[in-house]
């Protein structure tokens, strides 16, 4: 069961502001060209992390510290090249070189384990995949045209392309699972789901978020709605978290319909995947299924007014590159919701980068 303990949101935001100020000091402590070179080298850092995840270095070190020779033998890689990779990553806090010469995991490296409670291994492999790097190599074209590069490059939209690339789709799904797991506690801690008798998770995958919501709302029942091939694996997960007896699995497409009669409809990272017309279509299908006064909860990045760094601003560029989609401001979400027959009532901040947009069917 997921713990819903989380630090106070105000404290987290204050820490973020302090980190931003310190980062600006760090940047200004070096010549501009040196600071820019550090930013440019971020691509190399990302690729090294991706390679470490692809090779399974963290999984192997989970068995205990190891010498470079032993680690190279177990991973079937070149020892010299492996140690050079580890040397670079150790400099930024990923992995540690012990005084006895063996390598071991750090807290950052733990997140690259595939079995870590919150694993970033899938995300590292997705961002570092040859296909994803090729998509981003056309970023300038996306900026020039305002259009995603995937349809032009692959001849089909991103989700159709992934359907034809099962190995890449598997990596993508692992990435999304890791991201979802990282946000569950923050979402459940920020909102009281216990006031709803029936909660429908639209596009809910195999039900990880719904399981956490139901764990926090002991008397609620859930409806898991997603494509048949997606929810096929849901029973095992729901059983794992002890909520299978309170959950109805309802296969379907949110482009065609939504289950009727829920007291609250939850959509996490769904609307940001689609341009405005498609987003409104999804929301209108939910409005058709929902009673007047029903709550709609969109869990998304909400682009803030400030100019500080924010995770959602980078994901917004990913949406531009791959899907003709976007992250949105609260005002942009309000407009979408108004068009679809909902009224935005509030935006609930969480300790993470996600927010919960609460709307009511009118």
Residue frames relative to the residue before (quaternion, step in Angstrom):
aa qw qx qy qz dx dy dz
X 1.0000 0.0000 0.0000 0.0000 0.00 0.00 0.00
X 0.4295 -0.7154 0.4920 0.2482 3.58 -0.93 0.88
X 0.3967 -0.6921 0.5478 0.2521 3.54 -0.95 0.86
X 0.2916 -0.7608 0.5539 0.1711 3.57 -1.03 0.78
X 0.3919 0.7106 -0.4929 0.3138 3.58 1.21 0.34
X 0.1215 0.7706 -0.6140 0.1203 3.55 -0.91 0.96
X 0.5402 -0.6152 0.4460 0.3616 3.60 -1.05 0.61
X 0.6413 -0.5188 0.3806 0.4180 3.61 -1.18 0.40
X 0.5506 -0.6501 0.4165 0.3175 3.55 -0.92 0.94
X 0.6350 0.5440 -0.3425 0.4284 3.61 0.95 -0.80
X 0.6456 0.5110 -0.3226 0.4669 3.58 1.02 -0.77
X 0.6426 0.5237 -0.3222 0.4572 3.58 0.97 -0.85
X 0.6633 0.4935 -0.3109 0.4689 3.59 0.92 -0.85
X 0.6322 0.5232 -0.3356 0.4626 3.61 1.03 -0.72
X 0.6391 0.5125 -0.3211 0.4752 3.58 1.02 -0.80
X 0.6320 0.5305 -0.3344 0.4553 3.59 1.00 -0.79
X 0.6544 0.5014 -0.3183 0.4680 3.59 0.96 -0.82
X 0.6455 0.5148 -0.3195 0.4650 3.58 1.03 -0.79
X 0.6456 0.5120 -0.3200 0.4677 3.59 0.96 -0.84
X 0.6267 0.5332 -0.3362 0.4581 3.58 1.02 -0.77
X 0.6575 0.5051 -0.3094 0.4656 3.59 0.95 -0.90
X 0.6639 0.4985 -0.3040 0.4673 3.58 0.94 -0.86
X 0.6372 0.5251 -0.3315 0.4564 3.58 1.03 -0.75
X 0.6324 0.5193 -0.3316 0.4695 3.57 1.01 -0.76
X 0.6230 0.5178 -0.3329 0.4827 3.60 1.04 -0.75
X 0.6317 0.5331 -0.3248 0.4596 3.58 0.97 -0.87
X 0.6626 0.5087 -0.3120 0.4527 3.60 0.90 -0.89
X 0.7311 0.4502 -0.2383 0.4540 3.56 0.91 -0.96
X 0.5681 0.6081 -0.3797 0.4041 3.57 1.27 -0.15
X 0.7236 0.3330 -0.2149 0.5651 3.57 1.29 -0.12
X 0.6348 -0.5041 0.3950 0.4323 3.61 -1.19 0.34
X 0.6270 -0.5751 0.3620 0.3809 3.63 -1.00 0.72
X 0.6502 0.5186 -0.3325 0.4447 3.59 0.94 -0.80
X 0.6489 0.5077 -0.3210 0.4671 3.58 1.03 -0.76
X 0.6499 0.5041 -0.3157 0.4731 3.59 0.98 -0.80
X 0.6475 0.5050 -0.3220 0.4711 3.58 1.02 -0.77
X 0.6232 0.5291 -0.3435 0.4622 3.58 1.00 -0.76
X 0.6211 0.5397 -0.3370 0.4577 3.58 1.04 -0.75
X 0.6546 0.5001 -0.3091 0.4752 3.58 0.99 -0.80
X 0.6535 0.5186 -0.3143 0.4531 3.58 0.91 -0.89
X 0.6629 0.5148 -0.3007 0.4529 3.57 1.01 -0.80
X 0.4287 0.6993 -0.4575 0.3435 3.57 1.27 -0.07
X 0.6005 0.5579 -0.3582 0.4471 3.59 1.11 -0.61
X 0.6537 0.4998 -0.3131 0.4742 3.59 1.02 -0.76
X 0.6213 0.5419 -0.3377 0.4542 3.56 1.01 -0.83
X 0.6568 0.5181 -0.3017 0.4572 3.56 0.89 -0.99
X 0.6852 0.4894 -0.2964 0.4508 3.57 0.92 -0.88
X 0.6231 0.5239 -0.3395 0.4712 3.60 1.07 -0.67
X 0.6408 0.5087 -0.3240 0.4750 3.58 0.97 -0.81
X 0.6381 0.5264 -0.3177 0.4634 3.55 1.00 -0.84
X 0.6568 0.5084 -0.3110 0.4620 3.59 0.95 -0.87
X 0.6316 0.5292 -0.3298 0.4608 3.59 1.01 -0.80
X 0.6585 0.4930 -0.3016 0.4820 3.57 1.03 -0.81
X 0.6489 0.5282 -0.3125 0.4498 3.58 0.95 -0.88
X 0.7162 0.4482 -0.2476 0.4742 3.58 0.98 -0.84
X 0.4311 -0.7299 0.4397 0.2967 3.58 1.24 -0.31
X 0.2113 0.8168 -0.5147 0.1524 3.59 1.14 0.59
X 0.6877 0.4807 -0.2976 0.4555 3.60 0.83 -0.93
X 0.6221 0.5384 -0.3440 0.4525 3.59 1.01 -0.73
X 0.6720 0.4904 -0.2996 0.4670 3.57 0.98 -0.82
X 0.6921 0.4633 -0.2827 0.4758 3.60 0.96 -0.82
X 0.4966 0.6357 -0.4352 0.3998 3.59 1.22 -0.18
X 0.6271 0.5353 -0.3285 0.4608 3.58 1.23 -0.41
X 0.7059 -0.4026 0.2519 0.5255 3.56 1.32 -0.12
X 0.6761 -0.4881 0.3544 0.4232 3.60 -1.25 0.35
X 0.0431 -0.8031 0.5942 -0.0130 3.55 -1.12 0.71
X 0.5025 -0.6110 0.5122 0.3344 3.55 -1.22 0.52
X 0.6532 -0.5032 0.3870 0.4127 3.53 -1.29 0.30
X 0.6349 0.5402 -0.3267 0.4455 3.57 1.02 -0.79
X 0.6855 0.4729 -0.2875 0.4730 3.58 0.86 -0.97
X 0.6617 0.5160 -0.3108 0.4464 3.56 0.93 -0.90
X 0.6519 0.5113 -0.3140 0.4636 3.58 0.93 -0.85
X 0.6499 0.5146 -0.3208 0.4581 3.57 0.99 -0.83
X 0.6820 0.4898 -0.2968 0.4549 3.60 0.89 -0.90
X 0.7276 0.4158 -0.2347 0.4926 3.57 1.05 -0.76
X 0.3348 -0.7622 0.4834 0.2706 3.58 1.31 -0.23
X 0.4929 0.6137 -0.4552 0.4162 3.56 0.84 1.07
X 0.6340 -0.5182 0.4129 0.3987 3.55 -1.34 0.20
X 0.4700 -0.7176 0.4369 0.2709 3.58 -0.68 1.10
X 0.6633 0.5126 -0.3189 0.4423 3.59 0.85 -0.92
X 0.6746 0.4900 -0.2952 0.4665 3.59 0.89 -0.93
X 0.6330 0.5350 -0.3269 0.4542 3.59 1.01 -0.83
X 0.6916 0.4774 -0.2882 0.4590 3.59 0.85 -0.95
X 0.6173 0.5245 -0.3485 0.4716 3.59 1.09 -0.58
X 0.6295 0.5153 -0.3303 0.4787 3.59 1.03 -0.75
X 0.6756 0.4895 -0.2965 0.4649 3.57 0.87 -0.95
X 0.6112 0.5575 -0.3501 0.4393 3.61 0.99 -0.75
X 0.6719 0.4858 -0.2981 0.4730 3.58 0.93 -0.84
X 0.6998 0.4738 -0.2761 0.4578 3.58 0.89 -0.93
X 0.5862 0.5692 -0.3714 0.4411 3.59 1.10 -0.61
X 0.6265 0.5750 -0.3266 0.4126 3.58 1.06 -0.73
X 0.7466 0.3244 -0.2119 0.5408 3.60 1.19 -0.42
X 0.6806 -0.5523 0.2744 0.3955 3.57 1.18 0.52
X 0.5742 0.5359 -0.4003 0.4721 3.58 1.26 0.17
X 0.7959 0.0491 -0.1460 0.5855 3.56 -0.40 1.36
X 0.1942 -0.7658 0.6074 0.0829 3.55 -1.35 0.46
X 0.2645 -0.7352 0.6036 0.1588 3.57 -1.13 0.77
X 0.2985 -0.7946 0.5071 0.1493 3.57 -0.40 1.24
X 0.6471 -0.5323 0.3831 0.3889 3.55 -1.26 0.37
X 0.6705 0.4804 -0.3050 0.4760 3.60 1.18 -0.45
X 0.6224 -0.5927 0.3186 0.3997 3.58 1.31 0.22
X 0.5989 0.5631 -0.3690 0.4337 3.59 1.23 -0.17
X 0.4040 -0.6859 0.5540 0.2437 3.53 -1.29 0.52
X 0.0054 -0.7955 0.6059 -0.0001 3.55 -1.17 0.63
X 0.6209 -0.5590 0.4143 0.3611 3.54 -1.33 0.27
X 0.2092 -0.6905 0.6695 0.1766 3.51 -1.37 0.49
X 0.7138 -0.4122 0.3163 0.4696 3.57 -1.28 0.00
X 0.6422 0.5081 -0.3285 0.4706 3.60 1.02 -0.75
X 0.6717 0.5016 -0.3030 0.4533 3.58 0.90 -0.89
X 0.5628 0.6042 -0.3829 0.4141 3.60 1.12 -0.59
X 0.6571 0.5236 -0.3210 0.4371 3.61 1.02 -0.71
X 0.6317 0.5210 -0.3384 0.4637 3.60 1.25 -0.19
X 0.4713 0.6298 -0.4620 0.4095 3.59 1.27 0.10
X 0.4784 -0.6784 0.4694 0.3008 3.58 -0.92 0.83
X 0.7334 0.3886 -0.2346 0.5060 3.59 1.16 -0.51
X 0.3334 0.7414 -0.5105 0.2804 3.59 1.21 0.38
X 0.5957 -0.5797 0.4037 0.3823 3.63 -1.01 0.68
X 0.7539 0.0777 -0.0701 0.6486 3.58 1.12 -0.68
X 0.0535 -0.8526 0.5194 -0.0194 3.55 0.11 1.33
X 0.2006 -0.7656 0.6032 0.0991 3.55 -1.00 0.94
X 0.3658 0.7589 -0.4750 0.2543 3.59 1.27 0.14
X 0.6608 0.5082 -0.3103 0.4569 3.57 0.91 -0.86
X 0.6551 0.5063 -0.3137 0.4648 3.57 0.96 -0.86
X 0.6352 0.5244 -0.3319 0.4598 3.58 0.98 -0.80
X 0.6862 0.4765 -0.2861 0.4692 3.59 0.93 -0.87
X 0.6261 0.5346 -0.3402 0.4544 3.60 1.05 -0.71
X 0.6979 0.4635 -0.2780 0.4699 3.59 0.78 -1.01
X 0.7343 0.4263 -0.2357 0.4728 3.57 1.06 -0.70
X 0.4502 0.6984 -0.4594 0.3138 3.59 1.22 -0.07
X 0.6141 -0.5731 0.3960 0.3709 3.55 -1.13 0.66
X 0.6545 0.5247 -0.3179 0.4418 3.58 0.99 -0.80
X 0.6747 0.4863 -0.3024 0.4656 3.57 0.90 -0.91
X 0.6381 0.5152 -0.3300 0.4674 3.58 0.98 -0.79
X 0.6339 0.5177 -0.3418 0.4619 3.59 1.02 -0.70
X 0.6173 0.5384 -0.3515 0.4533 3.58 0.99 -0.77
X 0.7195 0.4494 -0.2572 0.4628 3.57 0.81 -1.00
X 0.5619 0.5895 -0.4022 0.4184 3.61 1.15 -0.34
X 0.6853 0.4372 -0.2708 0.5157 3.58 1.28 -0.30
X 0.2563 0.8068 -0.5010 0.1801 3.61 1.21 0.39
X 0.6322 0.5392 -0.3478 0.4343 3.60 0.91 -0.81
X 0.6267 0.5268 -0.3353 0.4661 3.60 1.07 -0.71
X 0.6399 0.5198 -0.3248 0.4635 3.57 1.01 -0.79
X 0.6468 0.5040 -0.3167 0.4769 3.59 1.05 -0.75
X 0.6469 0.5265 -0.3254 0.4455 3.58 0.96 -0.81
X 0.7990 0.3398 -0.1454 0.4743 3.56 0.83 -1.01
X 0.3622 -0.7248 0.5013 0.3034 3.58 1.14 -0.59
X 0.6372 0.5229 -0.3108 0.4732 3.57 1.28 0.28
X 0.5841 -0.5763 0.4454 0.3582 3.56 -1.21 0.59
X 0.4216 -0.7203 0.4964 0.2388 3.55 -1.10 0.70
X 0.5483 0.6553 -0.3982 0.3337 3.61 1.12 -0.55
X 0.6659 0.4925 -0.3439 0.4424 3.68 0.75 -0.83
X 0.6788 0.4764 -0.2990 0.4720 3.59 0.96 -0.80
X 0.7033 0.4775 -0.2638 0.4559 3.57 1.00 -0.85
X 0.7964 0.3070 -0.1289 0.5049 3.58 0.94 -0.94
X 0.4645 -0.7051 0.4300 0.3196 3.58 1.24 -0.25
X 0.7680 0.2088 -0.1343 0.5903 3.59 1.26 0.23
X 0.6160 -0.5436 0.4065 0.3997 3.61 -1.20 0.38
X 0.7104 -0.5106 0.2893 0.3884 3.56 -1.22 0.58
X 0.7063 0.4557 -0.2995 0.4514 3.63 0.81 -0.87
X 0.6092 0.5172 -0.3514 0.4877 3.59 1.13 -0.53
X 0.6297 0.5309 -0.3251 0.4647 3.57 1.05 -0.78
X 0.6641 0.4976 -0.3071 0.4658 3.60 0.92 -0.87
X 0.6140 0.5566 -0.3515 0.4354 3.58 1.06 -0.69
X 0.7088 0.4319 -0.2475 0.4998 3.58 1.16 -0.60
X 0.7083 0.3682 -0.2330 0.5554 3.59 1.32 -0.07
X 0.1533 -0.8595 0.4766 0.1029 3.61 0.45 1.18
X 0.6383 0.5228 -0.3490 0.4443 3.62 0.97 -0.69
X 0.6719 0.4736 -0.2874 0.4915 3.57 0.95 -0.89
X 0.6238 0.5397 -0.3357 0.4548 3.58 1.03 -0.78
X 0.6259 0.5390 -0.3369 0.4519 3.57 1.05 -0.72
X 0.6447 0.5023 -0.3126 0.4841 3.57 1.01 -0.82
X 0.6397 0.5272 -0.3196 0.4590 3.57 0.97 -0.88
X 0.6667 0.5001 -0.3050 0.4608 3.59 0.90 -0.89
X 0.6218 0.5203 -0.3375 0.4783 3.59 1.05 -0.71
X 0.6357 0.5292 -0.3257 0.4580 3.58 1.01 -0.82
X 0.6922 0.4772 -0.2852 0.4603 3.57 0.88 -0.93
X 0.6118 0.5451 -0.3442 0.4583 3.57 1.10 -0.68
X 0.6604 0.5089 -0.3034 0.4613 3.56 0.96 -0.87
X 0.6575 0.4987 -0.3072 0.4739 3.57 0.95 -0.86
X 0.6449 0.5228 -0.3242 0.4535 3.56 0.97 -0.84
X 0.6517 0.5177 -0.3144 0.4565 3.57 0.93 -0.90
X 0.6596 0.5312 -0.3114 0.4310 3.58 1.01 -0.80
X 0.7421 0.4167 -0.2248 0.4744 3.60 1.15 -0.49
X 0.4610 0.7234 -0.4350 0.2739 3.59 1.23 -0.33
X 0.6858 0.4952 -0.3013 0.4401 3.58 0.74 -1.03
X 0.6636 0.5183 -0.3111 0.4408 3.58 0.90 -0.93
X 0.6711 0.5036 -0.3021 0.4526 3.59 0.93 -0.88
X 0.7013 0.4726 -0.2784 0.4554 3.57 0.81 -1.01
X 0.6547 0.5162 -0.3138 0.4544 3.58 1.07 -0.69
X 0.7006 0.5087 -0.2692 0.4218 3.59 1.10 -0.67
X 0.8013 0.2573 -0.1040 0.5301 3.60 1.11 -0.47
X 0.3775 -0.7206 0.5413 0.2128 3.57 -1.06 0.82
X 0.1176 -0.8187 0.5612 0.0294 3.55 -0.28 1.30
X 0.5171 0.6940 -0.3983 0.3037 3.60 1.22 -0.31
X 0.6096 0.5773 -0.3624 0.4046 3.64 1.17 -0.30
X 0.6533 0.4959 -0.3137 0.4784 3.58 1.27 -0.11
X 0.3997 -0.7184 0.5192 0.2337 3.56 -0.99 0.86
X 0.7938 0.0868 -0.0247 0.6014 3.58 1.04 -0.82
X 0.0754 -0.8014 0.5931 -0.0145 3.53 -0.78 1.13
X 0.1520 -0.7945 0.5851 0.0572 3.58 -0.74 1.10
X 0.1905 -0.7597 0.6145 0.0948 3.56 -0.84 1.04
X 0.1755 -0.8155 0.5494 0.0476 3.54 -0.35 1.31
X 0.7931 0.0840 -0.1217 0.5909 3.55 -0.60 1.16
X 0.3105 0.8288 -0.4178 0.2051 3.55 1.19 0.63
X 0.4861 -0.6886 0.4349 0.3168 3.60 1.19 0.26
X 0.7715 -0.3010 0.2477 0.5029 3.55 -0.84 -0.98
X 0.6643 -0.5953 0.2699 0.3627 3.56 1.26 0.37
X 0.3150 0.7760 -0.5074 0.2031 3.61 1.16 0.31
X 0.6839 0.4623 -0.2990 0.4786 3.62 0.84 -0.91
X 0.6480 0.5218 -0.3257 0.4491 3.58 0.91 -0.88
X 0.6262 0.5362 -0.3390 0.4534 3.59 1.00 -0.75
X 0.6648 0.4903 -0.3011 0.4764 3.58 0.97 -0.82
X 0.6307 0.5256 -0.3328 0.4639 3.59 1.02 -0.77
X 0.6866 0.4782 -0.2874 0.4661 3.58 0.87 -0.93
X 0.6047 0.5440 -0.3570 0.4594 3.59 1.12 -0.58
X 0.6975 0.4466 -0.2642 0.4943 3.58 1.14 -0.63
X 0.7388 0.2978 -0.1728 0.5793 3.59 1.27 -0.35
X 0.2250 -0.8649 0.4331 0.1170 3.52 0.37 1.34
X 0.7426 0.4076 -0.2265 0.4807 3.61 1.09 -0.60
X 0.5499 0.6281 -0.3903 0.3883 3.59 1.26 -0.03
X 0.2550 -0.7153 0.6245 0.1825 3.51 -1.33 0.41
X 0.2742 -0.7955 0.5262 0.1226 3.54 -1.11 0.68
X 0.1752 -0.7269 0.6509 0.1310 3.51 -1.35 0.44
X 0.1555 -0.7855 0.5954 0.0663 3.57 -0.69 1.09
X 0.0341 -0.8196 0.5689 -0.0585 3.56 -0.54 1.23
X 0.3359 0.6950 -0.5860 0.2465 3.55 -0.71 1.12
X 0.7295 -0.4186 0.2985 0.4510 3.57 -1.30 0.08
X 0.6410 -0.5681 0.3464 0.3825 3.62 -1.03 0.72
X 0.6904 0.4782 -0.2957 0.4551 3.59 0.89 -0.88
X 0.6270 0.5311 -0.3341 0.4617 3.60 1.19 -0.46
X 0.7454 0.4109 -0.2314 0.4712 3.60 0.78 -1.01
X 0.4163 0.7210 -0.4696 0.2938 3.61 1.23 -0.07
X 0.7403 0.4000 -0.2264 0.4906 3.57 1.06 -0.70
X 0.4386 0.7456 -0.4245 0.2675 3.58 1.28 0.02
X 0.6197 0.5776 -0.3877 0.3634 3.67 0.79 -0.78
X 0.6589 0.5105 -0.3240 0.4476 3.60 0.91 -0.82
X 0.6695 0.4899 -0.3082 0.4656 3.58 0.93 -0.84
X 0.6568 0.5055 -0.3120 0.4645 3.59 0.92 -0.90
X 0.6325 0.5158 -0.3235 0.4788 3.56 1.08 -0.71
X 0.6176 0.5662 -0.3339 0.4319 3.57 1.01 -0.84
X 0.7667 0.3434 -0.1810 0.5113 3.58 1.00 -0.84
X 0.5404 -0.6989 0.3638 0.2952 3.56 1.25 0.36
X 0.6092 0.5636 -0.3631 0.4236 3.62 1.08 0.54
X 0.3587 0.7678 -0.4824 0.2216 3.61 1.23 0.17
X 0.6659 0.5090 -0.3144 0.4457 3.61 1.06 -0.66
X 0.7093 0.4138 -0.2581 0.5090 3.60 1.25 -0.18
X 0.6805 0.4815 -0.2728 0.4802 3.57 1.28 0.10
X 0.1804 -0.7473 0.6307 0.1064 3.55 -1.01 0.92
X 0.2567 -0.7572 0.5826 0.1460 3.57 -0.84 0.98
X 0.0425 -0.8099 0.5827 -0.0519 3.55 -0.66 1.18
X 0.2046 -0.8104 0.5344 0.1258 3.65 -0.05 1.20
X 0.3514 0.7287 -0.5430 0.2252 3.56 -1.08 0.72
X 0.4472 -0.6652 0.5329 0.2711 3.54 -1.39 0.08
X 0.4253 -0.7139 0.4905 0.2623 3.58 -0.84 0.93
X 0.5663 0.5628 -0.4031 0.4472 3.59 1.23 -0.03
X 0.7201 0.4138 -0.2408 0.5023 3.58 1.26 -0.27
X 0.8006 -0.1287 0.1408 0.5681 3.60 0.93 -0.83
X 0.1827 -0.7260 0.6381 0.1801 3.53 -1.41 -0.19
X 0.5765 -0.5901 0.4218 0.3761 3.61 -1.09 0.57
X 0.4009 -0.7388 0.4978 0.2137 3.55 -0.99 0.87
X 0.8038 0.4212 -0.2375 0.3464 3.49 -1.38 0.30
X 0.4759 0.6655 -0.4637 0.3401 3.63 1.17 0.08
X 0.4602 -0.6634 0.5147 0.2884 3.56 -1.22 0.47
X 0.7776 0.0579 -0.0432 0.6245 3.56 1.25 -0.45
X 0.1783 -0.7570 0.6220 0.0909 3.53 -1.11 0.84
X 0.1456 -0.7968 0.5853 0.0371 3.56 -0.76 1.13
X 0.0169 0.7669 -0.6414 0.0176 3.56 -0.98 0.90
X 0.0550 -0.8094 0.5846 -0.0030 3.56 -0.51 1.17
X 0.8468 -0.0516 -0.0144 0.5291 3.54 -0.78 1.13
X 0.4190 0.6831 -0.4893 0.3442 3.58 0.92 0.89
X 0.7246 0.4628 -0.2697 0.4336 3.58 0.60 -1.13
X 0.6383 0.5433 -0.3471 0.4206 3.62 1.01 -0.68
X 0.6060 0.5849 -0.3499 0.4101 3.60 1.21 -0.34
X 0.7711 0.3724 -0.1490 0.4945 3.58 1.23 -0.36
X 0.5182 -0.6072 0.4928 0.3464 3.59 -1.17 0.58
X 0.7575 -0.4486 0.2287 0.4156 3.55 -1.25 0.44
X 0.6689 0.5145 -0.3244 0.4275 3.62 0.80 -0.94
X 0.6814 0.4689 -0.2854 0.4842 3.58 0.93 -0.88
X 0.6257 0.5423 -0.3378 0.4475 3.57 1.02 -0.79
X 0.6558 0.4987 -0.3081 0.4757 3.58 0.96 -0.85
X 0.6218 0.5444 -0.3399 0.4489 3.59 1.00 -0.77
X 0.6422 0.5087 -0.3202 0.4757 3.60 0.95 -0.85
X 0.6901 0.4875 -0.2790 0.4564 3.57 0.84 -1.01
X 0.6438 0.5187 -0.3270 0.4578 3.60 1.00 -0.74
X 0.6193 0.5276 -0.3473 0.4664 3.60 1.06 -0.66
X 0.6437 0.4903 -0.3225 0.4912 3.58 1.05 -0.69
X 0.6359 0.5264 -0.3351 0.4541 3.58 0.98 -0.79
X 0.6210 0.5383 -0.3413 0.4563 3.60 1.04 -0.71
X 0.7101 0.4525 -0.2545 0.4757 3.58 1.01 -0.79
X 0.6919 0.5176 -0.2679 0.4262 3.58 1.13 -0.66
X 0.4599 -0.6407 0.5390 0.2959 3.53 -1.21 0.59
X 0.6168 -0.5077 0.4365 0.4139 3.56 -1.24 0.36
X 0.7835 0.3020 -0.2398 0.4872 3.57 -0.88 0.93
X 0.4814 0.6646 -0.4373 0.3679 3.60 1.27 -0.14
X 0.4126 -0.7144 0.5133 0.2367 3.55 -1.08 0.76
X 0.1435 -0.7400 0.6525 0.0774 3.51 -1.17 0.79
X 0.0904 -0.8060 0.5850 0.0068 3.58 -0.78 1.04
X 0.0889 -0.7860 0.6116 0.0146 3.56 -0.50 1.22
X 0.1422 -0.7807 0.6056 0.0591 3.56 -0.72 1.10
X 0.2133 0.7904 -0.5178 0.2483 3.53 -0.21 1.34
X 0.5322 -0.5081 0.5277 0.4244 3.51 -1.36 -0.01
X 0.1092 -0.7609 0.6353 0.0742 3.58 -0.94 0.86
X 0.3880 -0.7493 0.4864 0.2266 3.56 -0.45 1.22
X 0.3063 -0.7871 0.5071 0.1717 3.62 -0.59 1.10
X 0.6134 -0.5643 0.4134 0.3667 3.54 -1.32 0.22
X 0.6219 0.5787 -0.3559 0.3895 3.62 1.09 -0.58
X 0.4795 -0.6786 0.4933 0.2574 3.54 -1.34 0.38
X 0.4217 0.6927 -0.4848 0.3277 3.60 1.19 0.33
X 0.6483 -0.4926 0.3988 0.4220 3.52 -1.30 0.26
X 0.0497 0.7859 -0.6124 0.0699 3.57 -1.03 0.81
X 0.5729 -0.6431 0.3958 0.3188 3.54 -0.82 1.09
X 0.6740 0.5370 -0.2990 0.4098 3.57 0.90 -0.92
X 0.5951 0.5708 -0.3727 0.4256 3.59 1.12 -0.51
X 0.6630 0.4772 -0.2992 0.4931 3.58 1.13 -0.64
X 0.6312 0.5103 -0.3340 0.4792 3.58 1.02 -0.74
X 0.5745 0.5907 -0.3705 0.4287 3.59 1.12 -0.62
X 0.6638 0.4773 -0.3117 0.4841 3.60 1.00 -0.74
X 0.5849 0.5489 -0.3650 0.4726 3.60 1.10 -0.63
X 0.6538 0.5107 -0.3113 0.4635 3.58 0.96 -0.85
X 0.6296 0.5260 -0.3291 0.4675 3.58 1.04 -0.75
X 0.6931 0.4989 -0.2859 0.4347 3.57 0.84 -0.99
X 0.8237 0.3253 -0.1456 0.4410 3.59 0.73 -1.03
X 0.8707 0.2132 -0.0233 0.4425 3.58 0.91 -0.76
X 0.4208 -0.6869 0.4896 0.3337 3.65 1.16 0.02
X 0.5216 0.6153 -0.4096 0.4261 3.56 1.18 0.60
X 0.1900 -0.8022 0.5591 0.0880 3.58 -1.25 -0.05
X 0.4102 -0.5895 0.6115 0.3321 3.49 -1.41 0.23
X 0.2335 -0.8126 0.5286 0.0759 3.57 -1.07 0.70
X 0.4929 -0.6045 0.5327 0.3284 3.52 -1.33 0.37
X 0.6709 -0.4715 0.3643 0.4413 3.57 -1.26 0.19
X 0.6400 0.5295 -0.3282 0.4498 3.60 1.01 -0.78
X 0.6561 0.4998 -0.3122 0.4715 3.59 1.01 -0.76
X 0.6333 0.4983 -0.3345 0.4886 3.59 1.04 -0.67
X 0.6170 0.5507 -0.3516 0.4386 3.59 0.96 -0.78
X 0.6612 0.5074 -0.3086 0.4584 3.58 0.96 -0.86
X 0.6320 0.5210 -0.3316 0.4682 3.60 0.96 -0.82
X 0.6850 0.4983 -0.2816 0.4507 3.56 0.86 -1.00
X 0.6240 0.5335 -0.3383 0.4600 3.60 0.98 -0.79
X 0.6582 0.5226 -0.3041 0.4485 3.58 0.94 -0.92
X 0.7383 0.4354 -0.2194 0.4660 3.56 1.05 -0.84
X 0.6134 -0.5877 0.3474 0.3970 3.62 1.23 -0.01
X 0.5989 0.5138 -0.3793 0.4833 3.56 1.17 0.60
X 0.2451 -0.7370 0.6051 0.1750 3.56 -1.29 0.41
X 0.3880 -0.7185 0.5312 0.2261 3.56 -0.76 1.08
X 0.1981 -0.8157 0.5370 0.0837 3.59 -0.68 1.09
X 0.7838 -0.1738 0.1165 0.5847 3.58 1.04 -0.70
X 0.2917 -0.6986 0.6191 0.2088 3.52 -1.39 0.29
X 0.1947 -0.8025 0.5595 0.0701 3.56 -0.56 1.21
X 0.3285 -0.7466 0.5508 0.1772 3.55 -0.70 1.11
X 0.1619 -0.7506 0.6273 0.1302 3.57 -1.20 0.54
X 0.6369 -0.5291 0.3792 0.4130 3.57 -1.25 0.17
X 0.6577 0.4597 -0.3044 0.5133 3.58 1.25 -0.28
X 0.7093 -0.4563 0.3156 0.4349 3.58 -1.25 -0.22
X 0.6053 0.5687 -0.3623 0.4230 3.60 1.22 -0.27
X 0.1726 -0.7406 0.6362 0.1300 3.53 -1.31 0.48
X 0.3391 -0.7013 0.5859 0.2234 3.55 -1.31 0.35
X 0.1703 -0.7734 0.6060 0.0749 3.56 -0.59 1.19
X 0.1461 -0.7992 0.5813 0.0443 3.55 -0.51 1.22
X 0.0228 0.7892 -0.6106 0.0621 3.56 -0.82 1.08
X 0.2698 -0.7517 0.5803 0.1594 3.55 -1.27 0.40
X 0.4766 -0.6607 0.5008 0.2926 3.58 -1.03 0.79
X 0.1260 -0.8112 0.5699 0.0358 3.59 -0.79 1.03
